[in-house]
Amino acid sequence: MHDFNAIAEAYVAAWNASDVASRAALIEKVFSANVSYRDPIMQGDGHAGIDGLIAGVQGQFPGFRFTLKGDADGFADTIRFSWALGPEGVPSVIEGTDVCEIESGRLKSVTGFLDKVPAR
């Protein structure tokens, strides 16, 4: 049985880690070596791909933080959770929901859906 909330919290911690060494350790803990990530805007594979995505988001949105919206849920080896991204103390700018496959306690695949995006 998986602790879905602990997995989601570790995922968000990885996305918030700005120190390269800390982020690498969290990526190793959270994601399987052969992880695949897909959402409507970006995709990446493996630990290096995930690191590149996180660095890119942090570069595009300096000072923004990810937070979980509610509790994660799931069954068997599938987890679903929602998140928000924005500056601390103000309403989020971007929100989404991720559905992930778990393998040996780590995320093997992440499929992201964007629920709220800024108007262009």
C-alpha positions, 0 to 999 in steps of 0.5 A: 500500500502506498502513502499517496500524500507522502508521495505527492508532498515529495513531488511538490518538494522536488518542484520547489527545490532551487538548490541543484544538489537538493533537487537532484536528491529529491528527484532520485527519491521521487522519480524512477530512473526511466520516468516519463513526464507529459503535460500540454506544454512540456515533456521530459524523460529520466532524471535529467529530463525532470531536472530540466523541466523543474529548472525551466519552470523555476526560471520562468516563474522566479519566486513561485512555489508549488502547493498541494490542493487537498489530499492525494488519492489513488488506488493500486499503483496510480495516484492523482493530486492537484497543485497550485503554483504562484507567489506565496500569500497570493492566489495561484496563477496556475493550477493543475492535476497530475495522474501518475503511475507508481513503480517501487514507491517512485513515480514512473510516469506523470501525466499533467493536466492544466486546470487554470492558466493565465490569459495570454 
